[in-house]
Amino acid sequence: MADFVDVREKKVAFDVLSAGLAQFGASFLNKKSTTWRGLTENERSREPIELLREHPALMKRPLIIDGKKMYLGWGTDTREALGVA
C-alpha cells in the first residue's frame, strides 16, 4: 500500500528531510526545478534543510520510504530494489 503526498500541500516531516539529506546528499535537492531557478544566489547558499523546509518542491521526487529504506527517483535501480519491473 502506498501513500502519495503532495509536498506542496502537506509539509514533509523534519526527520524525513534530515534522513533524505543524510542519505542522498546534494542529489536530494532538485537543482533543475523552476523553484531552484527562481532562487537568488544568496538564497541558494542557505543550508539545504532550511531551503527544503521553506520550499518543499525543491526536494527531488519521488522519495519512496519502505520501512527504514529510502529510495530517490524512479530509476531502474529503485524499481529493481522494490521488485517492480
C-alpha positions as a printed Julia matrix, in Angstrom:
85×3 Matrix{Float64}:
  0.0    0.0     0.0
  1.42   3.37   -0.99
  0.65   6.79    0.41
  1.1    9.63   -2.05
  1.84  13.01   -0.51
  1.79  16.33   -2.32
  4.72  18.11   -0.67
  3.24  21.49   -1.56
  0.07  20.75    0.43
  1.45  18.73    3.34
  4.79  19.56    4.92
  7.38  16.84    4.91
  8.49  15.95    8.44
 11.83  17.39    9.53
 13.19  13.92   10.33
 12.33  12.71    6.81
 14.09  15.7     5.24
 17.11  15.18    7.51
 17.29  11.48    6.7
 16.95  12.18    2.98
 19.75  14.74    3.07
 21.94  12.36    5.09
 21.41   9.5     2.66
 21.31  11.3    -0.7
 23.33  14.46   -0.03
 23.22  17.18   -2.67
 21.2   14.99   -5.05
 18.23  15.36   -2.68
 17.81  18.93   -3.97
 16.28  19.26   -7.42
 18.53  21.91   -8.92
 16.77  21.6   -12.29
 13.43  22.74  -10.89
 11.77  26.05  -11.6
 11.8   26.67   -7.85
 15.6   26.41   -7.77
 15.98  28.62  -10.82
 13.79  31.22   -9.12
 16.06  31.47   -6.07
 18.7   34.16   -5.78
 22.35  33.18   -5.32
 22.06  34.31   -1.71
 19.07  32.01   -1.14
 20.82  29.09   -2.84
 23.72  29.43   -0.4
 21.49  28.68    2.6
 21.57  25.34    4.38
 19.72  22.67    2.34
 17.43  21.73    5.24
 16.29  25.36    5.53
 15.63  25.56    1.79
 13.64  22.32    1.83
 11.52  23.43    4.76
 10.74  26.73    3.09
 10.46  25.37   -0.47
  9.39  21.69   -0.28
  9.17  21.49   -4.09
 12.98  21.61   -4.12
 13.04  18.0    -2.94
 13.76  15.61   -5.78
 10.87  13.23   -6.16
  9.61  10.67   -5.78
 11.0    9.91   -2.38
  9.93   6.39   -1.51
 10.12   5.18    2.07
  9.83   1.43    2.5
 10.22   0.67    6.18
 13.66   2.0     7.07
 14.88   2.15    3.47
 14.62   5.24    1.31
 14.77   5.47   -2.48
 15.01   8.63   -4.53
 13.64   8.8    -8.05
 12.01   6.15  -10.18
 15.05   4.8   -11.97
 15.83   1.2   -12.79
 17.7    0.77   -9.5
 14.67   1.83   -7.46
 12.26  -0.34   -9.44
 14.55  -3.37   -9.12
 15.01  -2.83   -5.39
 11.23  -2.68   -4.93
 10.6   -5.67   -7.19
  8.74  -3.63   -9.81
  9.76  -4.44  -13.36
